[in-house]
Amino acid sequence: MADKYVGRIVGLGTDNVEYVIYIYQDETVERSSSGMVRHEGLKHFEMQMGGAVNKISETEYEIVATGVRVTVHDDKS
């Protein structure tokens, strides 16, 4: 299983600092008689410099290490 980069989110934290959150998706590749088959898995979120992020809602995320909540102000790019 490997992580595939699928985008990023830019948002403003409760501490008035702008944060960049990267979105990754688990991906499994298996061989079959018809060739290689890719299976997409769960998405997970990480800070720009590393560190876990929990998704609270579509527009709000929480940085695990600090507890800072980030509100999205820019769509995924």
N, C-alpha and C positions, 0 to 999 in steps of 0.2 A: 504494500500500500504506500502511496506517495501523496504528498500535498501538492495541489495545483493552485497557483495564484489566480484569483478570479476578479480582483478589483480592490478598491480602497474607498474609505469613507473619511470625510473631513468634518470635524465637529468642534464645538466650543464646550470646554469643561466648566464645571461649577466653580473652578478657580480662575476663570476668565483666561485660560490658556487654550490655544488652538491645538488640537490633536489630530494625528493621522492614524487611522486604524486600517490595517490590511486584512483582506478577506481571503481565506484559503479554503479549499474543498478537498476532502479525502478522495482519492481515486484508486481503484483497484483494476489491474489489467490481467486478464486470463486468456489462455490459449483455448481455442475451440477448433472444431473441424472446418469452420468457415473463416478462420483467421483470428485476429486479436479482438477481444471484446472488452470495452471499458465500462466500468460501473462507477457512477458518481456517488459519493457518500455525503456525510454531514459537513456543513460549513463550520469553520471556527474562525475566531478573530484574534489578532495580535496587534500590539502596539508597534509603532514604527521602529523602535529600538529594541524590540522583544518584550515579552510580558503578556500574560493572558488578559483577555477582555471578555466579559459576559454581555450577552445581548438581553436587554431588559424589554425593549419594544422595538418597533420598526424605526423609531427616531431617537432612541436612547440606549446608551451602552454604559457599562461600568468597568473601570480599570480595577482588576482584582487586587493588585499590590497596594493601591492608595485609597480605593473606595470612591474616587472621583467619578462623577457621572458626566457623560459627554452627550450633548444634544447635537444631532446631525444638522448641518446647515448647507451641505453640498451633496448632490447625488453621487452614486458610485461612478468611478471613472476607470 
